[in-house]
Amino acid sequence: MAQQSVEKPRFAREDRRDGKPVARKRDDAPAQGCLHCKGPHWVSDCPVATDEQKKTARRTFMEQRKGGEAAKMKRVMNKDEELEPKHVAFNGVVTMMYHPDSGSKHNIVPRHIVNEISRVCPRVKVQPLTKPIDGKAVGRAIIRCTDSVQLDLELITPAGKVRLRNVTCVITETKEDEFLLGSLTLKTLGIDVDEQLAALANREVVDFDPFESSVPMSFNLPDKNKIVARLCELVNEGVANGFPVERKRELYDVVTRYDIWRLSIGKDPPSKIEPFEIRFKEGTVPIRCRSRTYAPAEREWMKQFNESLVALGWVYRNESSRWASPARPVKKPGKGGELRQAVDLRRANQQIIPLAGSMPSLSTRLQHAKNKKHKQTVDFIKSFWQMAVAAGSQESQSYMTEDGIFTPTRLQQGSVDSSIHFQQSVEKIMREADLLYKNVLPWVDDLLMYADTIGEFLSVLDCVYSTLADKRLYLGLDKICLYTQNAKWCGRVITPDGVAYDPAKIQTLIDMPEPDTAAALQQFLCAAGWMRNSLVDFARVAAPLQERLQEALAGSKRTKQAAARIPISFTDAERTCFTQVKELLSNSATLVLPDDSDEICVFTDASDLGWSIILTIVSNWD
């Protein structure tokens, strides 16, 4: 049998300086074309470029890769390389910065980034979109996207790594070097940026300061007489809210039975909750800020303030600390120039391994309070400061002033896991008492208690109060309602018939003047968006305002400070839209909590202009 000859592949050859031939590694055209004429060939094969022009083109290309914007990317990851926060790894090989963008539904990646990924990972294929997607750039220029690509993402967040497989990303023809993570993907992760921003905008003051509080500090023992007098006032308010007058004495006996109430925060020892232990990332080194100077009046105020914290036992001087975050005085908004002390723990937080936990969803947890007639709302006084920090973890929370370095012994609100730790701790003790979600719903430092009958209500209060007393946890007497049937809690009003949003907060939005900065418009849309579940057709009505905000923020950071420097002026159409959103707020609906025995009906419709869905329940078809 004749042997079939197989022709070996031929390699183009070019002469080296020593006269020996060398095989060219590839003879296919580069993805970006020739560096000189953009033709379908390598620059070394360019038929029109001189040797000097070829050298210049190569040199320019390498300088752009080293020093240009594209240098922010790492083309190939090392095997054990750890990414920095706010970076994303595509298919485990290429990395770049990413930005969570609630203004875009889709994940956005520039084409030149996709080309970089394809060079390292050839299996990545670009696919045409079924229908082109149009987006707006700065100046309202329309950018049409026609292609997409599926990528595996590994997001590095301050809370750890998040891995996503086969994520569809829309390709844009822009020069940006940042990956935009769209709202649809964020929501699949349980993250609603609009709702989180709205929750912040809904507060009077967004403050992560661990020290500032409207509750006074006291070096004296709790004044029992004043506490009892305040409780008597609250019992009378409960009777006015519908508590049976004939059982008034029983309510008084329950609320005065345990030492859990405080009018001011003082020298009480920390709670009996296990001290919080901070775990650090491997290779962590202490963070120490530089010394800062303050104005004389600020320096004197901070000195007296920290001396009072030392006297309370909440902090101690620690000049040998290897850790120190900066502390600075900040004026309280609307307080006539009063100061508070803020500590910037961001660098220290980056060295900490966060807890694997999440906050509960109030939209689903409020289902447990359905048809519960009798309620009470309370909050923990200076909540985080009631929790101790383990001795081995305290030094990392230290802060520096001109007067020295101070180390807290209690949990700080600005610490990376403070909210989760407090939430999980309260959930744990209520679960052990067989109260969690059965009769108690906690949300960080706020508690909602509920029951079907007055007898059960008094029994629940006694059990909750004894549990708190056993753990040495204290409640404040300021934001509290001992008895109500319509509870105002976490910005909502919970009634036996359903859940509505607090009318006072709605009225605040209705009274808001026309925004003159992007920050004011952002705050209005965030707060209104937080209530959108009760606003019929909110997405369509508010769409022009959303577009106006995205246009104003295009090309700038989305922080409150940056947005406050961007002036805006409404058109007549946008002014009408602003009024229509206010009308929706004034007619917000009460949300009915469905019963498990009800039938849920979904009605859908669509056209070439849009789509709609109606979800309703039927208790009785007759």
C-alpha positions in Angstrom: 0.0 0.0 0.0 1.5 3.3 -1.1 2.2 5.7 1.8 0.3 8.9 1.5 2.5 11.9 1.7 1.4 14.8 4.0 2.7 18.2 3.2 4.2 19.9 6.2 2.9 23.4 7.0 5.1 26.1 5.5 6.2 29.1 7.5 7.0 32.4 6.1 10.6 33.2 6.8 12.5 36.4 7.3 16.2 37.0 7.8 17.6 37.7 11.2 20.6 40.0 11.6 22.9 36.9 11.9 21.7 35.7 8.5 19.7 32.7 9.9 16.1 32.3 8.9 13.4 32.4 11.5 9.8 31.1 11.4 7.1 33.7 11.8 4.7 32.6 14.7 1.5 33.7 13.0 0.6 34.9 9.6 -3.1 35.8 10.2 -4.1 39.4 10.3 -4.2 41.2 13.8 -7.6 42.1 15.1 -6.9 45.8 15.1 -5.2 45.8 11.7 -1.8 47.1 10.7 -0.4 49.6 13.1 0.6 51.9 10.2 -2.1 51.7 7.5 -4.8 49.6 9.3 -4.7 47.1 6.5 -5.4 43.3 7.1 -1.8 42.4 7.8 0.9 42.8 10.4 3.0 46.0 10.4 6.1 44.1 9.5 4.4 43.0 6.3 3.0 46.5 5.5 3.7 47.2 1.8 3.7 51.0 2.2 5.6 51.6 5.4 9.3 52.1 5.5 11.5 50.4 8.1 11.6 53.6 10.2 7.8 54.0 10.0 7.4 50.4 11.2 9.7 51.0 14.1 7.8 54.2 15.0 4.4 52.4 14.8 5.6 49.6 17.1 7.1 52.1 19.6 3.9 54.1 19.7 1.8 51.0 20.2 3.9 49.8 23.2 3.9 53.3 24.8 0.1 53.4 24.5 -0.2 50.0 26.2 2.2 51.0 29.0 1.1 54.5 29.8 -2.3 55.0 28.3 -5.8 54.4 29.7 -5.7 50.8 28.6 -2.9 50.2 31.0 -5.5 50.1 33.7 -6.2 46.6 32.5 -4.2 43.5 33.2 -4.2 41.4 30.0 -3.4 38.1 31.7 -3.9 37.3 35.4 -1.3 35.4 37.4 -2.4 32.1 38.8 -2.7 33.2 42.4 -3.3 36.9 41.8 -5.7 38.7 44.0 -7.7 41.5 42.5 -8.3 44.9 44.1 -11.9 45.9 45.1 -14.1 47.4 42.3 -12.4 45.2 39.7 -13.9 42.5 37.5 -12.2 39.4 35.9 -13.6 38.3 32.6 -13.4 34.5 32.1 -10.6 34.4 34.7 -8.0 36.0 32.4 -8.6 39.7 31.8 -9.4 42.3 34.5 -10.5 45.9 34.6 -12.4 48.4 36.7 -16.2 48.0 36.9 -19.0 50.4 38.0 -22.5 49.3 39.2 -24.8 51.5 37.1 -28.4 51.6 38.1 -29.0 53.9 35.1 -28.5 51.1 32.6 -30.5 47.9 32.4 -27.8 46.1 30.4 -24.2 45.2 31.2 -22.0 47.5 29.0 -18.5 46.6 27.8 -16.5 48.6 25.1 -15.6 46.7 22.0 -11.9 47.3 22.4 -12.1 45.5 25.7 -13.8 42.6 24.1 -11.0 42.5 21.5 -8.5 42.3 24.4 -10.5 39.4 25.9 -10.7 37.5 22.6 -6.9 37.6 22.1 -6.4 35.9 25.5 -9.5 33.7 25.4 -10.3 32.8 21.8 -13.5 30.9 22.7 -15.3 34.2 23.5 -17.5 34.9 20.5 -19.4 38.0 19.6 -23.0 37.5 18.7 -25.4 39.9 16.9 -28.3 41.3 18.9 -31.7 40.3 17.8 -32.7 43.9 18.0 -30.3 46.8 18.2 -30.2 48.8 21.5 -29.9 52.5 21.4 -28.3 54.4 24.3 -27.6 58.1 25.0 -24.1 59.5 25.5 -23.0 62.9 26.7 -24.8 65.6 24.7 -27.7 63.3 24.0 -25.8 61.6 21.1 -27.3 58.3 20.3 -25.1 55.2 20.4 -26.4 52.1 18.7 -25.3 48.7 20.0 -25.7 45.8 17.6 -23.5 43.0 19.2 -23.3 41.2 22.5 -21.0 38.7 24.1 -21.4 36.2 26.9 -18.7 36.3 29.6 -18.0 34.7 33.0 -17.6 37.5 35.6 -15.8 37.5 38.9 -16.6 40.8 40.7 -14.4 41.9 43.6 -16.5 43.9 46.1 -15.8 45.2 49.6 -17.8 42.3 50.8 -15.9 39.6 48.9 -16.0 37.9 45.5 -19.2 37.4 43.4 -19.0 34.9 40.5 -21.5 35.0 37.6 -21.5 32.6 34.6 -22.6 33.3 31.0 -23.6 36.9 31.6 -24.8 38.7 28.5 -22.9 42.0 27.9 -23.8 44.6 25.3 -20.9 45.9 23.2 -20.5 49.6 22.7 -18.3 51.4 20.2 -16.8 53.8 22.8 -13.2 54.4 24.1 -14.1 53.9 27.8 -12.0 51.6 30.0 -14.7 50.7 32.5 -17.3 47.9 32.6 -20.8 49.0 33.6 -22.8 46.4 35.6 -26.5 46.9 34.6 -29.5 47.1 36.9 -30.9 43.8 35.6 -27.8 41.8 36.7 -27.7 43.7 40.0 -31.3 42.8 40.8 -30.6 39.1 40.1 -28.0 39.4 42.9 -30.7 40.9 45.2 -29.2 44.4 44.8 -31.5 47.2 43.9 -29.4 50.3 43.8 -32.4 52.7 43.4 -34.0 51.2 46.6 -30.8 51.4 48.6 -30.2 55.0 47.6 -33.8 55.8 48.2 -33.6 54.3 51.7 -30.7 56.7 52.4 -32.4 59.6 50.8 -35.5 58.9 52.9 -33.6 59.7 56.1 -33.3 63.2 57.3 -29.5 62.8 57.7 -27.4 60.1 56.1 -24.7 59.6 58.7 -22.2 56.8 59.3 -20.7 58.6 62.2 -20.3 56.2 65.2 -20.4 59.0 67.8 -23.1 61.6 66.8 -26.5 61.1 68.5 -29.4 63.1 69.6 -29.5 61.1 72.8 -27.5 62.8 75.6 -24.6 61.2 77.4 -24.7 60.9 81.2 -22.1 60.0 83.7 -24.7 59.4 86.4 -26.8 56.3 87.1 -30.1 56.0 85.3 -32.8 58.2 86.9 -35.5 55.7 87.7 -38.1 58.3 88.6 -37.8 60.0 85.3 -37.9 56.7 83.4 -41.1 55.6 85.2 -42.6 59.1 84.6 -41.9 58.7 80.9 -43.3 55.2 80.8 -46.5 56.4 82.4 -46.9 59.0 79.6 -46.4 56.2 77.1 -49.0 54.0 78.7 -51.5 56.8 78.6 -50.7 57.3 74.9 -51.3 53.6 74.4 -54.7 53.9 75.9 -55.4 56.9 73.7 -54.4 54.7 70.7 -57.0 52.0 71.6 -55.5 49.9 74.4 -58.3 48.6 76.7 -58.4 51.0 79.6 -59.4 48.2 82.0 -56.1 46.5 81.3 -54.0 49.6 81.6 -52.5 48.4 84.9 -51.3 45.1 83.2 -49.5 47.1 80.5 -47.8 49.3 83.1 -46.7 46.3 85.2 -45.1 44.7 82.1 -43.2 47.7 80.9 -41.8 48.6 84.4 -40.9 45.0 85.3 -37.5 45.0 83.7 -34.5 47.4 83.7 -34.3 47.9 80.0 -35.2 51.5 79.5 -32.8 54.5 79.2 -33.3 58.2 78.7 -29.6 58.8 78.1 -26.6 56.8 77.3 -24.1 56.3 80.1 -21.7 54.0 81.9 -23.7 50.8 81.5 -21.5 47.8 80.8 -21.6 46.3 77.3 -24.3 43.7 76.5 -23.9 40.0 77.1 -23.8 39.4 73.4 -20.6 37.7 72.4 -18.0 40.4 71.5 -17.6 41.0 67.8 -14.4 39.5 66.4 -12.9 41.1 63.3 -11.1 38.8 60.9 -8.5 40.2 58.6 -7.4 39.3 55.1 -4.2 37.3 54.7 -1.2 39.6 54.5 -3.0 42.5 56.2 -0.7 45.3 57.5 -1.9 48.0 59.9 -3.3 51.2 58.4 -2.0 54.4 60.0 -3.1 57.8 58.8 -1.0 61.0 58.9 -1.4 63.5 61.6 -4.0 66.2 61.0 -4.4 69.8 62.3 -7.7 71.5 63.3 -8.9 75.0 64.0 -8.5 76.0 67.7 -12.2 75.8 68.5 -12.5 72.4 66.7 -9.4 71.1 68.5 -10.8 72.1 71.9 -14.2 70.5 71.2 -12.7 67.2 70.1 -10.4 67.1 73.1 -13.4 67.5 75.5 -15.5 65.1 73.5 -12.9 62.3 73.5 -12.2 62.9 77.2 -15.9 62.2 77.9 -15.7 59.0 75.9 -12.7 57.9 77.9 -14.6 58.6 81.1 -17.5 56.5 79.9 -15.2 53.6 79.1 -16.2 53.5 75.4 -12.6 54.3 74.2 -9.2 54.4 75.8 -5.9 56.1 74.9 -3.6 53.9 73.0 -0.4 55.7 71.9 1.2 52.3 71.0 -1.5 51.5 68.5 -0.2 50.4 65.0 -3.6 51.3 63.6 -5.1 54.8 63.2 -7.9 56.1 61.0 -8.5 59.8 60.7 -11.1 61.6 62.9 -12.4 65.0 62.0 -15.1 67.4 63.3 -18.1 67.9 61.0 -20.9 70.4 61.4 -24.3 68.8 62.0 -26.7 69.8 59.3 -29.5 72.1 60.5 -28.0 72.2 64.1 -26.7 75.8 64.2 -23.0 74.9 63.8 -23.0 72.1 66.3 -20.1 69.6 65.8 -19.9 65.9 65.7 -16.9 63.6 65.3 -16.6 61.4 62.2 -14.1 58.6 61.7 -13.1 57.5 58.2 -12.7 53.7 58.5 -12.7 53.0 54.8 -9.0 51.9 54.5 -9.3 49.8 57.6 -12.5 48.2 56.3 -10.7 47.1 53.1 -8.5 44.8 55.2 -11.4 43.0 56.9 -13.1 39.8 55.7 -16.8 40.7 55.8 -19.5 38.5 57.4 -21.4 36.1 55.1 -24.8 37.6 55.8 -27.4 39.9 54.4 -30.2 42.1 55.7 -33.8 40.7 55.4 -36.2 42.0 52.8 -38.9 44.0 54.6 -41.2 43.5 51.6 -41.4 39.8 52.3 -40.9 39.8 56.1 -43.9 42.1 56.7 -46.0 39.2 55.5 -45.6 37.8 59.1 -47.5 40.9 60.5 -50.5 40.3 58.3 -53.8 40.7 60.1 -52.0 41.3 63.4 -54.1 44.0 65.2 -52.0 44.9 68.3 -48.5 46.3 67.8 -45.6 48.0 69.5 -42.5 49.8 68.0 -39.3 50.4 70.0 -35.6 51.0 69.2 -32.3 50.3 70.9 -30.7 53.4 72.4 -27.3 54.0 70.8 -27.5 50.5 69.4 -24.0 49.7 68.1 -22.3 51.1 71.2 -24.1 48.5 73.3 -22.1 45.7 71.6 -18.5 45.0 72.7 -15.6 44.4 70.3 -13.3 41.5 71.1 -10.0 42.6 72.7 -8.0 41.3 69.7 -10.0 43.3 67.2 -10.2 46.7 69.0 -6.9 48.1 67.8 -7.9 48.1 64.1 -10.7 50.5 65.0 -8.4 53.1 66.5 -8.6 56.7 65.4 -6.3 59.7 65.6 -6.8 63.3 66.7 -4.4 66.0 67.5 -4.7 64.9 71.1 -3.6 61.4 70.5 -4.8 58.0 69.4 -8.0 56.4 70.9 -9.2 52.8 70.6 -12.9 52.0 70.9 -14.1 49.1 73.0 -17.6 49.1 71.5 -18.9 48.4 68.0 -18.7 51.4 65.6 -21.4 52.1 63.0 -18.8 52.9 60.3 -17.2 49.4 60.7 -17.7 47.1 57.7 -19.9 44.5 59.5 -21.5 46.6 62.3 -25.1 46.5 60.9 -25.0 42.8 59.9 -23.5 41.8 63.3 -26.2 43.8 65.2 -29.0 42.4 63.0 -27.8 38.8 63.3 -27.3 39.1 67.1 -30.9 40.4 67.6 -32.3 37.7 65.3 -30.4 35.0 67.2 -31.7 35.9 70.7 -35.3 36.4 69.3 -35.1 33.0 67.6 -33.9 31.3 70.8 -36.9 32.8 72.5 -39.2 31.5 69.8 -40.2 35.0 68.9 -38.5 35.8 65.6 -41.0 36.5 62.8 -43.7 34.9 64.9 -44.2 38.0 67.1 -41.1 40.1 66.5 -39.6 41.6 63.3 -36.1 43.3 63.8 -34.5 45.7 61.4 -31.1 46.6 62.8 -31.9 48.8 65.9 -35.7 48.9 65.3 -38.2 46.3 66.7 -41.7 45.6 65.6 -43.8 43.5 68.0 -47.3 42.2 67.0 -50.0 39.8 68.3 -53.6 38.8 67.6 -55.1 39.5 71.0 -54.4 41.7 74.0 -53.5 38.8 76.1 -51.0 37.5 73.6 -49.7 41.0 73.1 -48.9 41.4 76.9 -47.3 37.9 76.9 -45.1 38.8 73.9 -44.0 42.1 75.6 -43.0 40.2 78.8 -41.0 37.6 76.8 -39.2 40.2 74.7 -38.4 42.5 77.6 -37.1 39.6 79.7 -34.9 38.4 76.8 -33.4 41.9 76.4 -32.8 42.2 80.2 -31.1 38.9 80.2 -28.7 40.0 77.4 -28.3 43.5 79.0 -29.7 45.4 76.0 -31.4 48.7 76.5 -34.3 50.5 74.7 -34.7 54.2 74.3 -37.7 56.2 75.4 -37.7 58.7 72.5 -38.8 56.9 69.3 -41.3 54.5 70.9 -44.9 53.6 70.7 -46.1 51.2 73.5 -49.3 50.4 71.7 -50.9 51.0 68.3 -52.9 49.3 65.7 -51.4 51.3 62.9 -47.6 51.1 63.4 -45.2 53.6 61.8 -42.1 51.6 61.3 -39.1 51.9 58.9 -40.9 54.5 56.8 -44.0 52.5 56.5 -47.4 52.3 58.2 -48.5 48.8 59.0 -52.2 48.4 59.5 -54.4 45.3 59.8 -55.5 45.9 56.2 -52.1 46.2 54.6 -48.9 48.3 54.3 -48.7 52.0 53.2 -45.9 54.4 53.2 -45.6 57.1 55.9 -47.9 60.0 54.9 -45.4 62.5 56.5 -42.6 61.3 54.2 -44.9 61.4 51.2 -45.9 64.9 52.1 -42.2 65.9 52.4 -41.7 64.9 48.8 -44.8 66.6 47.6 -43.7 69.8 49.2 -40.2 69.6 47.6 -39.5 72.5 45.3 -38.4 72.0 41.7 -34.8 70.6 41.7 -32.1 73.0 40.6 -29.2 70.6 40.9 -28.7 67.0 39.8 -28.3 66.0 43.5 -31.8 67.4 44.3 -33.4 65.6 41.4 -31.5 62.4 42.4 -32.8 62.6 45.9 -36.4 63.1 44.7 -36.3 60.2 42.3 -34.6 57.9 44.8 -37.1 58.6 47.5 -40.1 58.4 45.1 -38.6 55.2 43.6 -38.4 53.7 47.1 -42.2 54.0 47.2 -42.8 52.9 43.6 -44.6 49.7 44.7 -47.5 51.8 45.7 -47.3 54.2 42.7 -49.3 53.1 39.7 -47.5 53.6 36.4 -44.5 55.2 38.1 -41.9 53.9 35.6 -43.6 55.5 32.6 -44.4 58.8 34.3 -41.0 59.3 35.8 -39.0 58.2 32.7 -38.4 61.8 31.4 -37.0 62.8 34.8 -34.8 59.6 34.9 -33.5 60.5 31.4 -32.8 64.1 32.5 -30.8 62.8 35.5 -28.8 60.4 33.4 -28.0 63.2 31.0 -26.9 65.5 33.8 -24.7 62.8 35.4 -23.1 61.6 32.1 -19.4 61.8 32.3 -19.3 62.5 36.0 -19.2 60.6 39.3 -22.6 59.7 40.7 -21.8 60.8 44.2 -23.9 63.3 46.1 -21.1 65.8 46.2 -20.5 65.6 42.4 -24.2 65.8 41.6 -24.6 68.9 43.9 -22.2 70.8 41.6 -24.2 70.1 38.4 -27.0 72.7 37.9 -30.1 71.7 36.0 -33.1 73.5 34.6 -36.4 71.8 33.7 -38.1 72.1 30.3 -41.9 72.6 30.3 -42.4 68.9 29.6 -40.1 67.9 32.5 -41.8 70.3 34.8 -45.1 68.7 33.9 -43.6 65.3 34.5 -42.4 66.5 38.0 -45.9 67.5 38.9 -47.4 64.2 37.6 -45.0 62.2 39.9 -46.2 64.3 42.8 -49.8 63.5 41.9 -48.9 59.8 42.0 -47.4 60.3 45.4 -50.5 62.0 46.7 -52.6 59.0 45.5 -50.2 56.2 46.6 -52.0 52.9 47.2 -52.0 50.7 50.3 -50.4 47.4 49.5 -52.4 44.4 50.6 -50.5 41.5 52.0 -51.7 38.3 50.2 -53.1 35.3 52.1 -51.6 31.9 51.4 -55.1 30.6 50.6 -55.8 33.3 48.0 -55.5 32.6 44.3 -52.9 34.8 42.5 -53.8 36.0 39.0 -51.4 37.5 36.5 -52.7 39.4 33.4 -50.2 40.5 30.7 -50.5 42.5 27.5 -47.9 43.8 25.0 -47.8 45.9 21.9 -45.1 47.5 19.6 -45.0 50.4 22.1 -44.6 48.6 25.4 -45.9 45.9 27.8 -47.8 45.8 31.1 -48.5 43.3 33.8 -51.3 43.3 36.4 -51.0 41.0 39.5 -54.0 40.6 41.7 -55.4 38.1 44.2 -58.9 36.6 44.5 -60.1 35.5 47.9 -63.6 34.4 46.8 -64.7 34.0 43.1 -68.3 34.3 44.2 
